[in-house]
Amino acid sequence: MSTIHPSLDATQQPKIAMPIGLRLEDEINRLRKDRNAVILAHYYQDSEIQDIADFIGDSLDLSRKAAATDADVIVFCGVRFMAEVAKILSPQKTVVLPDMKAGCSLEDSCQPADFKAFREANPDHIALTYINCSAEVKALSDIIVTSSNAEAIIRKIPENQPIIFGPDQHLGRYLAQKTGRDMLLWPGACMVHVRFSAEQLVKLRTRYSDALVIAHPECPEDVLAHADHIGSTSSLIQYVKSSPAQRFIVATEPGILHQMQRAAPDKWFTTAPGADGNCNCHACPYMKLNTMEKVYSALNTLEPQIHMDETLRLGALKPLEKMLALSPLAAASKA
Protein backbone atom coordinates (compact mmCIF):
# COMPACT_ATOMS: atom_id res chain seq x y z
CA MET A 1 0.00 0.00 0.00
CA SER A 2 1.40 3.36 -0.96
CA THR A 3 0.85 6.55 0.94
CA ILE A 4 1.63 9.78 -0.85
CA HIS A 5 3.07 12.67 1.07
CA PRO A 6 1.14 15.91 0.76
CA SER A 7 2.14 19.04 -1.02
CA LEU A 8 0.66 21.27 1.70
CA ASP A 9 3.37 23.90 2.24
CA ALA A 10 5.90 21.22 1.34
CA THR A 11 8.26 23.63 -0.40
CA GLN A 12 8.16 26.01 2.55
CA GLN A 13 8.91 23.52 5.31
CA PRO A 14 12.21 24.29 7.08
CA LYS A 15 15.10 21.87 7.08
CA ILE A 16 15.96 20.68 10.58
CA ALA A 17 19.69 20.58 11.31
CA MET A 18 20.88 17.36 12.93
CA PRO A 19 24.21 17.04 14.73
CA ILE A 20 26.72 15.40 12.38
CA GLY A 21 27.25 11.71 12.99
CA LEU A 22 24.20 11.20 15.22
CA ARG A 23 21.17 9.05 14.43
CA LEU A 24 17.84 10.84 14.53
CA GLU A 25 16.07 8.14 16.53
CA ASP A 26 18.89 8.01 19.08
CA GLU A 27 18.72 11.79 19.54
CA ILE A 28 14.94 11.67 19.95
CA ASN A 29 15.31 9.00 22.62
CA ARG A 30 18.02 11.02 24.40
CA LEU A 31 15.92 14.18 24.40
CA ARG A 32 12.81 12.26 25.45
CA LYS A 33 14.68 11.11 28.57
CA ASP A 34 16.31 14.49 29.24
CA ARG A 35 13.02 16.36 28.90
CA ASN A 36 10.96 13.72 30.76
CA ALA A 37 8.75 13.70 27.69
CA VAL A 38 6.07 11.40 26.35
CA ILE A 39 5.56 11.07 22.59
CA LEU A 40 2.02 10.51 21.34
CA ALA A 41 1.20 9.40 17.79
CA HIS A 42 -2.21 9.26 16.18
CA TYR A 43 -2.97 6.25 13.98
CA TYR A 44 -2.78 8.50 10.91
CA GLN A 45 0.88 9.43 11.42
CA ASP A 46 3.63 7.99 9.24
CA SER A 47 4.81 4.56 10.36
CA GLU A 48 8.25 5.75 11.52
CA ILE A 49 6.63 8.20 13.93
CA GLN A 50 4.24 5.54 15.21
CA ASP A 51 7.21 3.27 15.84
CA ILE A 52 8.99 5.73 18.15
CA ALA A 53 5.86 6.80 20.07
CA ASP A 54 5.18 5.91 23.70
CA PHE A 55 1.47 5.69 22.94
CA ILE A 56 -0.42 5.22 19.66
CA GLY A 57 -4.16 5.68 19.41
CA ASP A 58 -7.22 7.89 18.98
CA SER A 59 -6.92 11.57 19.83
CA LEU A 60 -8.76 11.67 23.17
CA ASP A 61 -7.36 8.36 24.37
CA LEU A 62 -3.85 9.69 23.78
CA SER A 63 -4.48 12.87 25.75
CA ARG A 64 -5.92 10.93 28.66
CA LYS A 65 -2.97 8.53 28.70
CA ALA A 66 -0.51 11.44 28.66
CA ALA A 67 -2.38 13.14 31.51
CA ALA A 68 -1.99 9.99 33.60
CA THR A 69 1.82 9.99 33.25
CA ASP A 70 4.36 11.97 35.27
CA ALA A 71 5.84 13.42 32.06
CA ASP A 72 6.70 17.12 32.03
CA VAL A 73 6.46 17.39 28.24
CA ILE A 74 3.92 16.02 25.76
CA VAL A 75 4.96 15.79 22.11
CA PHE A 76 1.71 15.28 20.23
CA CYS A 77 2.25 13.88 16.75
CA GLY A 78 -1.16 14.59 15.33
CA VAL A 79 -2.98 17.79 14.48
CA ARG A 80 -3.55 21.03 16.35
CA PHE A 81 -6.94 20.30 17.93
CA MET A 82 -5.50 17.09 19.39
CA ALA A 83 -2.60 18.94 20.99
CA GLU A 84 -5.08 21.48 22.34
CA VAL A 85 -7.04 18.69 24.05
CA ALA A 86 -3.81 17.47 25.63
CA LYS A 87 -3.22 20.99 26.99
CA ILE A 88 -6.82 21.25 28.23
CA LEU A 89 -6.44 18.01 30.19
CA SER A 90 -2.81 18.66 31.29
CA PRO A 91 -2.44 22.42 31.80
CA GLN A 92 0.64 21.98 33.96
CA LYS A 93 2.53 20.11 31.21
CA THR A 94 4.38 21.60 28.26
CA VAL A 95 2.60 20.49 25.06
CA VAL A 96 4.38 20.77 21.72
CA LEU A 97 3.15 20.00 18.21
CA PRO A 98 5.94 19.22 15.73
CA ASP A 99 4.35 21.45 13.06
CA MET A 100 1.85 24.14 14.06
CA LYS A 101 0.49 24.17 10.50
CA ALA A 102 -0.96 20.71 11.16
CA GLY A 103 -4.60 21.71 11.24
CA CYS A 104 -7.81 19.89 10.34
CA SER A 105 -10.33 20.44 7.54
CA LEU A 106 -13.19 19.79 9.97
CA GLU A 107 -11.85 22.42 12.35
CA ASP A 108 -11.41 24.82 9.43
CA SER A 109 -15.02 24.26 8.35
CA CYS A 110 -16.40 25.41 11.71
CA GLN A 111 -15.12 28.82 12.75
CA PRO A 112 -16.02 30.01 16.27
CA ALA A 113 -17.91 33.16 15.19
CA ASP A 114 -20.00 31.19 12.68
CA PHE A 115 -20.73 28.43 15.19
CA LYS A 116 -21.72 30.97 17.83
CA ALA A 117 -24.17 32.58 15.39
CA PHE A 118 -25.53 29.14 14.47
CA ARG A 119 -26.17 28.36 18.12
CA GLU A 120 -27.82 31.71 18.72
CA ALA A 121 -30.15 31.08 15.78
CA ASN A 122 -31.22 27.78 17.39
CA PRO A 123 -31.39 28.60 21.11
CA ASP A 124 -33.54 25.58 22.03
CA HIS A 125 -30.89 23.13 20.76
CA ILE A 126 -27.99 21.69 22.73
CA ALA A 127 -24.72 21.34 20.87
CA LEU A 128 -23.08 17.93 20.62
CA THR A 129 -19.76 18.69 18.99
CA TYR A 130 -17.31 16.22 17.53
CA ILE A 131 -13.89 16.48 19.13
CA ASN A 132 -12.40 17.48 15.75
CA CYS A 133 -12.83 21.20 16.39
CA SER A 134 -10.97 24.11 17.95
CA ALA A 135 -10.83 24.86 21.67
CA GLU A 136 -12.97 27.95 20.96
CA VAL A 137 -15.73 25.83 19.40
CA LYS A 138 -15.49 23.33 22.25
CA ALA A 139 -16.07 26.20 24.70
CA LEU A 140 -19.25 27.08 22.75
CA SER A 141 -20.54 23.50 23.01
CA ASP A 142 -22.53 21.57 25.59
CA ILE A 143 -21.05 18.10 25.16
CA ILE A 144 -18.01 16.95 23.19
CA VAL A 145 -18.22 13.50 21.59
CA THR A 146 -15.91 11.10 19.78
CA SER A 147 -16.77 8.61 17.07
CA SER A 148 -16.46 5.91 19.76
CA ASN A 149 -18.94 7.30 22.28
CA ALA A 150 -21.27 9.61 20.33
CA GLU A 151 -24.05 7.09 19.77
CA ALA A 152 -24.26 6.08 23.44
CA ILE A 153 -24.26 9.72 24.55
CA ILE A 154 -27.01 10.69 22.09
CA ARG A 155 -29.18 7.86 23.43
CA LYS A 156 -28.90 9.39 26.93
CA ILE A 157 -30.31 12.74 25.80
CA PRO A 158 -34.10 13.12 26.25
CA GLU A 159 -35.94 12.56 22.97
CA ASN A 160 -37.72 15.91 23.20
CA GLN A 161 -34.40 17.78 23.39
CA PRO A 162 -33.36 19.21 19.97
CA ILE A 163 -29.72 18.60 19.07
CA ILE A 164 -27.15 20.43 16.96
CA PHE A 165 -24.40 18.12 15.73
CA GLY A 166 -21.20 19.41 14.19
CA PRO A 167 -18.87 19.86 12.55
CA ASP A 168 -18.97 16.59 10.55
CA GLN A 169 -22.23 16.21 8.65
CA HIS A 170 -21.45 12.65 7.54
CA LEU A 171 -20.77 11.41 11.07
CA GLY A 172 -23.88 13.31 12.20
CA ARG A 173 -26.05 11.72 9.50
CA TYR A 174 -24.74 8.25 10.38
CA LEU A 175 -25.52 8.83 14.07
CA ALA A 176 -28.99 10.16 13.26
CA GLN A 177 -29.73 6.96 11.35
CA LYS A 178 -28.36 4.79 14.15
CA THR A 179 -30.28 6.55 16.93
CA GLY A 180 -33.40 7.72 15.10
CA ARG A 181 -32.77 11.29 16.22
CA ASP A 182 -33.52 14.23 13.93
CA MET A 183 -30.41 16.37 14.48
CA LEU A 184 -29.55 19.74 12.99
CA LEU A 185 -26.23 19.15 11.21
CA TRP A 186 -23.38 21.57 10.69
CA PRO A 187 -22.27 21.24 7.03
CA GLY A 188 -18.62 20.29 7.58
CA ALA A 189 -16.71 17.29 6.21
CA CYS A 190 -13.28 15.66 6.43
CA MET A 191 -11.21 16.26 3.30
CA VAL A 192 -9.79 12.73 3.51
CA HIS A 193 -12.98 10.73 3.93
CA VAL A 194 -15.00 12.55 1.26
CA ARG A 195 -12.49 11.44 -1.38
CA PHE A 196 -13.55 7.81 -1.23
CA SER A 197 -15.70 6.74 -4.19
CA ALA A 198 -18.61 4.34 -3.70
CA GLU A 199 -18.55 3.46 -7.40
CA GLN A 200 -14.85 2.59 -7.37
CA LEU A 201 -15.26 0.76 -4.06
CA VAL A 202 -17.83 -1.56 -5.65
CA LYS A 203 -15.44 -2.25 -8.53
CA LEU A 204 -12.59 -3.04 -6.14
CA ARG A 205 -14.78 -5.31 -4.07
CA THR A 206 -15.76 -7.18 -7.22
CA ARG A 207 -12.06 -7.90 -7.79
CA TYR A 208 -11.63 -9.10 -4.19
CA SER A 209 -14.94 -10.77 -3.46
CA ASP A 210 -13.71 -12.26 -0.19
CA ALA A 211 -12.63 -8.88 1.22
CA LEU A 212 -14.61 -7.08 3.91
CA VAL A 213 -15.07 -3.32 3.73
CA ILE A 214 -14.45 -1.41 6.95
CA ALA A 215 -15.06 2.34 7.18
CA HIS A 216 -14.81 5.31 9.48
CA PRO A 217 -18.19 7.05 9.99
CA GLU A 218 -16.75 10.31 8.63
CA CYS A 219 -17.18 8.74 5.17
CA PRO A 220 -20.16 9.82 3.03
CA GLU A 221 -23.38 7.82 3.24
CA ASP A 222 -22.94 6.10 -0.14
CA VAL A 223 -19.57 4.69 0.96
CA LEU A 224 -20.86 3.56 4.36
CA ALA A 225 -23.69 1.69 2.60
CA HIS A 226 -21.10 -0.83 1.37
CA ALA A 227 -19.30 -1.31 4.69
CA ASP A 228 -19.33 -4.56 6.64
CA HIS A 229 -18.14 -2.70 9.73
CA ILE A 230 -18.28 1.00 10.61
CA GLY A 231 -16.35 2.40 13.54
CA SER A 232 -13.71 4.64 15.05
CA THR A 233 -10.04 4.05 14.29
CA SER A 234 -9.59 1.88 17.39
CA SER A 235 -12.77 -0.04 16.52
CA LEU A 236 -11.50 -0.73 13.00
CA ILE A 237 -8.22 -2.12 14.34
CA GLN A 238 -10.01 -4.31 16.86
CA TYR A 239 -12.34 -5.59 14.14
CA VAL A 240 -9.54 -6.75 11.84
CA LYS A 241 -7.89 -8.51 14.78
CA SER A 242 -11.02 -10.45 15.75
CA SER A 243 -12.57 -11.08 12.33
CA PRO A 244 -11.91 -14.45 10.67
CA ALA A 245 -11.70 -12.65 7.31
CA GLN A 246 -8.28 -12.45 5.66
CA ARG A 247 -8.75 -9.46 3.33
CA PHE A 248 -9.92 -5.93 4.16
CA ILE A 249 -10.63 -2.80 2.15
CA VAL A 250 -10.15 0.12 4.51
CA ALA A 251 -12.00 3.43 4.09
CA THR A 252 -10.04 5.78 6.31
CA GLU A 253 -6.64 7.51 6.31
CA PRO A 254 -3.97 5.00 5.23
CA GLY A 255 -1.66 5.60 8.19
CA ILE A 256 -3.85 3.19 10.13
CA LEU A 257 -2.73 0.28 7.94
CA HIS A 258 0.60 0.19 9.80
CA GLN A 259 -1.11 -0.76 13.07
CA MET A 260 -3.51 -3.12 11.32
CA GLN A 261 -0.59 -4.98 9.77
CA ARG A 262 1.13 -5.17 13.14
CA ALA A 263 -2.07 -6.41 14.80
CA ALA A 264 -2.81 -8.99 12.11
CA PRO A 265 0.42 -9.67 10.16
CA ASP A 266 -1.07 -12.62 8.29
CA LYS A 267 -3.90 -10.54 6.80
CA TRP A 268 -4.13 -8.35 3.67
CA PHE A 269 -5.17 -4.70 3.64
CA THR A 270 -5.71 -2.03 1.04
CA THR A 271 -7.26 1.41 1.21
CA ALA A 272 -10.56 2.15 -0.49
CA PRO A 273 -10.16 3.95 -3.85
CA GLY A 274 -10.90 7.49 -4.88
CA ALA A 275 -12.83 8.64 -7.92
CA ASP A 276 -9.92 7.83 -10.25
CA GLY A 277 -9.65 4.29 -8.87
CA ASN A 278 -6.38 4.93 -7.03
CA CYS A 279 -5.88 3.89 -3.41
CA ASN A 280 -3.17 6.41 -2.58
CA CYS A 281 -4.99 9.75 -2.68
CA HIS A 282 -6.25 9.76 0.90
CA ALA A 283 -3.24 10.70 3.00
CA CYS A 284 -4.16 13.58 5.26
CA PRO A 285 -1.88 16.47 4.27
CA TYR A 286 -2.07 17.93 7.76
CA MET A 287 -1.12 14.70 9.54
CA LYS A 288 1.81 14.20 7.21
CA LEU A 289 3.31 17.60 8.07
CA ASN A 290 4.81 15.98 11.16
CA THR A 291 8.16 14.32 10.48
CA MET A 292 10.89 12.66 12.52
CA GLU A 293 13.06 15.74 12.03
CA LYS A 294 10.32 17.96 13.44
CA VAL A 295 9.80 15.63 16.40
CA TYR A 296 13.51 16.01 17.15
CA SER A 297 13.29 19.79 16.80
CA ALA A 298 10.21 19.99 19.06
CA LEU A 299 11.99 18.03 21.78
CA ASN A 300 15.14 20.07 21.36
CA THR A 301 13.55 23.54 21.45
CA LEU A 302 10.18 22.81 23.10
CA GLU A 303 8.62 24.69 20.19
CA PRO A 304 6.12 25.13 18.66
CA GLN A 305 4.24 25.06 21.94
CA ILE A 306 0.51 25.09 22.66
CA HIS A 307 -0.48 28.07 24.80
CA MET A 308 -4.03 28.59 25.99
CA ASP A 309 -5.82 31.28 27.97
CA GLU A 310 -7.09 29.79 31.22
CA THR A 311 -10.62 31.08 30.68
CA LEU A 312 -10.72 29.37 27.30
CA ARG A 313 -9.21 26.18 28.72
CA LEU A 314 -11.84 25.95 31.45
CA GLY A 315 -14.60 26.71 28.96
CA ALA A 316 -13.41 23.90 26.68
CA LEU A 317 -12.85 21.54 29.62
CA LYS A 318 -16.48 21.72 30.76
CA PRO A 319 -18.07 19.93 27.74
CA LEU A 320 -15.18 17.44 27.72
CA GLU A 321 -15.89 16.58 31.36
CA LYS A 322 -19.58 16.23 30.55
CA MET A 323 -18.67 13.79 27.79
CA LEU A 324 -16.53 11.74 30.18
CA ALA A 325 -19.35 11.63 32.70
CA LEU A 326 -21.80 10.37 30.09
CA SER A 327 -19.47 8.05 28.20
CA PRO A 328 -19.91 4.30 28.75
CA LEU A 329 -16.13 4.05 28.47
CA ALA A 330 -15.47 6.43 31.32
CA ALA A 331 -15.57 3.71 33.94
CA ALA A 332 -12.93 1.82 32.01
CA SER A 333 -10.82 4.98 31.61
CA LYS A 334 -10.91 4.62 27.83
CA ALA A 335 -12.33 7.01 25.22
N, C-alpha and C positions, 0 to 999 in steps of 0.2 A: 504494500500500500504506500502510495507516495503522498507526501504532504508538501504543498508548495508554501514557500515563505512569502509573506505579503510585501507589497510595494509601499505600504503606508509609511511615508516619511523615510523610506529606506535609504535614500541618497543623503539624507540630512543627519542620520544617526552618527553620533561621535564614536571615534575609535577609542577603545579603552587600553591604556598602556599597561602592559604586564611586566613585572621585573624579569630581566633577561635570565634564562636558564631555569625558571620556576614553572612548575605545572599548575595550570589554572585550578584544577580540582583540589590539589594540595593546598594552594593558597586560600581557597574558599574554606576548606576545613580548618586551616590555622586561624583564620579570622573569625570563623564561627565560634571556635573555642575562646579566643581572646575577647570577643565581644559578648560572650554568653548569649549567643543568638540561636534562634530556631528558624529554619527555612521551611516555608510552606509552599506547596505546588498544587495548583488546580489540575484536574485531569486533562485539561486542554493545553497544558504547557508542552513544549518539546520534550522528547524522551530523556535527553541528557539532563534537563533540569529536574524532571521527576526523579531521576536516579540519584540525585544528590540531596533531595529533600528529606527533612525529618518526618514530615507528614504529607500525604497526598490525599486529596479528597474533594468534596463539594465545598463551596465557599463558606457557608456558615459553620459547618463541621470543623473546618480548618481553624477558623477564628476561635471557636470554643476550645479546641485542643490547645492552641497557643496560649489562651488565657489561663489554662490549668497548669501551665509549666512555670518554672521559676526563671525563665529567660528574661533578660533585660531588653533584648532586641528581637523584633519580628521582621523577617524578610519575606514579604508576601509576593510570590511569583504567580500573579494572576492579573486582574485588572483593578482599576482605581476604586470602584465601589466595594470590592472585596477587602482591600487594604483599609478603607474607611471603617468597615464593620469591625475589623480587628482593633482599630483604634477606639471605637465606641465601647467595645467590650474590655479593652485593656488600656485605659487612658494613661496608666503609669508607665507603660512600656514605650520604647521607641519603635515606631512602625515605618519601614521603608518599602518603597515600591521600585523595583529596578528601573522602570521607565515610566515617568509620570504621564506620558502620552497614551499609556495603555488604558483607554477608556472602554466604553460599551455602547453599542448602537441602541440598546434598549434605554439606557440612561440618557443618551442624547435625544431620544424621541420624546422624553418627558421632562421638560424644563420646569423648575419650581414655580415660576410665575404663572405658567400655563396650567399647571396642575392645581394650584391654589384657586385660580379662576374657575376651573372645572368643578372643584369641590363646592365653591360658593354658589355656583349655578344649580347644584343638586344638594341642598343643605340637609335633606332627610336621609341621605345615603351615608353609610360608613365606608371608609376606604380600606380595602384589603389590597396591599401593594406588594408585588413581587420584589424580592430582595435585590433584584438587578436594577437598582435605581440609586440616585445620589442620597447623601445624608440629609440634604435639604428636603427632598421629597419624602424620605422616611419620616422626618419630623412633622410633615403635613398629613401623615397617615394615621389610621387607627390601629391596624394590625399589619405587621409584615409577615409574609408567607414565603415558603420555598416550594419547589416543585414536589418535594417529598411530603410536606405536611399540609399543603393548601386544601386538599379535598376534605381531610378530617376536620380542619378548622372551619371551613364553610358549613359543614354539617352541624356544627355546634352553634351557629348563628340562628336566631329565631327566624322562621320562614317569612314573617311579616316585615322583616327588616331589609330595606333596599340596600344593595351593595354596589359600590364602584370597584372594579378590578382593573388594575393597570400594573406596569405599562405594556405587558405582552398580551395582545388581543388573541393570539392563537392558544396560548396557555389558558387564558380566560374562557375562551369558547369551549375548549376541551373540558374544563372544570364545570362549566355550566351544564354541559351534556351529562357529565358523570353524576352531578348532584341534583339536577332538575331545577336549579336556581336561575332566574332571569336576571343576570347581572349587567350593569352598564359598563361597557368595556372601553378602556383607553386604547386608541388606535396605533399602538406601537408594535414593533416586531424585531426579532433578532436577524441581523443581516446574514448570519451563517445558515440558520435553519430555513429561511424562506428560499434559499437557493436550491433545495432539493426538489426534484421533479417527479411527480406521481407517475407520469407517462413513462419516463425512463426507468423508474423503479420497477414498474410492471415488466418491462422488457428484460431488465437484469434478473428479475426473479424467474422469468421464463427460462433463462439460461441456466440458473441454479435452482431447480425446482425443489431441492431438499433444504434450501436455506430458509431460515426464519428471519423476518424483518423486525428489528427492534428500533424504537424511535423515542426521542425526547419530545415531551409535549409542547415545546416551543415550535415544533414543525406545523405547517399549515394542515388544515383539516383533510385535504385530499391525500396527503402523504400518510397521515395517521390512520386513514381508512384501510391501509394495506398492512398495518403493523400487527405482528403477533404479540408483541409486548410493548407497552408505553410506560416510560418511567424516567425518573431523575437519573443523573449520571451514575450514582452509586447503585441505584436499582438496576440499571442496564448491566453493570458489571456483575452484580449478584446473579442476575438472570442467566448470563452466559456460563457462569460457573455451575449452576444447578441444573440447567437444561440438558437433556440427553442429546439434543441436536448438535451436529458437528460443524455446520456452516451458518454464518450470520451476516446479514446485510445491515449496516449500522447507520442510522439517520441521526447523527449528531456530529460535533466537531471531531476531526480524526485523531486529535491528540489522545483521546480515550482508548484508542486501539492498543496503545502500548501497555496499559494496565490490563486490558482484556487478554492480550497475548500472554502476559505474565500469569494471570489467574487461570487461564485455560490454554496451556502451550500446545496441546494436541488439536486445537480447533482452528478453524479458518474464518477470517474476518475480512470484510471489505466495506468501504463507506458507500452509502447510497449515492446515486449519480445526480448531477445537475441537468439542466435543460439540454446541454450539448452531449450528454451521455458520459461525461468524464466523472471520475470519482475523486478528483484532487482539487476541486475548486472551493472547498468548504473550510479551509483553514481560517480561523479567526485572525484578522490582521492585527487586532489589538493584543491578543494573547501572545502572538509571536513576536511582539516588540521586545519582550524579555529574552535575554540571552545569558549565557554563562558569564561572559565578560561583564555584563551589567550587574549580575549578581555579585561578582567580585567587587566591582566598584561601589555598589551599595553598602556592602559590608565594610569596605575600606574607609569610605567617607561618611557613612550614615546619611547619605543623600541619594535620591530625593526622598524627603521625609513627609509623612502625613501629619499635618497640623490641623487642629479642629477647635473652634470656639466651644467653651464648656456649655454654654446655653444650647448651642446646636447639638452637641453630643448628647446632652440629657434629653433633648427633644426627640432625637432619633432613637435613643435607648428605650424610651417608653413603649413604642409599638413593637420593638424587638422583644422586650420582656413580656408583653402581652402574648405574643406568638409563643414564646417558650412555656408560658403558663397553660396555653390551650393545646399545645402540641402533644400528640400521643407518644412522641419520642422523648419528651422532656424527662420522664422518669428514668429513661435509660441513658440520659445524658448524650443523646445523639440526635442531630438535626439533619 
